Amino acid sequence: VIDLPSQGKVYPKDSPLSDGKIELKYMTTREEDILMSQNLIKKGLVIDKLIDSLIVTKGVKQDDLILGDKNAVLIAARILAYGPEYTVKIPNPNNIDEQIEHTFDLAKCEFKEVVEGLDYSKNSFDYTTEIGKNKLKFKLLTGVEEKLINKDVEQSAKFGYESNISTRLRYQVTEVDGDTNQDTINNYTQNMLARDSAAFRKYIQEITPDIDMEQKIELGGETVSVSIPLTVEFFGLKPSDKREIHQSIFY
């Protein structure tokens, strides 16, 4: 039984996730087969399929989880399967052209839990932009919305248009100055002032329950913070395709 960073507060009261816990089974060779599937890796579905295979809690799929909770489940699954020690090559923070090998202790990854004083129960939050003074309402995204976002971003890329930030904001913002019309939201998120956009995304990051994927390491007599890279090797396997499999928040 795994604790969730959100403590279940973002889910409806009738959801099995509302108690802030999720039940997983231990990984078996069946899940290793999923991880080795080159077809799933190329489609970007390998982690989704893995997590769905591990979830025991009835009526829950990985699509139901907000991204921070999904990250926590991913870390827990790795620890249960292969232990907390994770050795991987990372870019040298002092020399990006150099790779260094480091062993991370995943058990030391701490939760970034809900912010005291904020009401997470309706998954609806308020924010006023600094420059434009626009009053926004927004929500935390789930796996379902992440898939829709990825499809939209890929479609835009086919036409040579990079839309990662505006697309995610379009799905995250639910109201602009009291207007919930989707056309209004689309127009606003595509033309939002860059300074307001950056501050808004920073605020979303600050209030989003998650698991901290940064750890401090000693390097050349200095202590530096590095992000733990989650590749297919994260689960002890080494297929030919080693693209990163982790869907991190877009900030």
Disulfide bonds with the S-S distance in Angstrom:
none
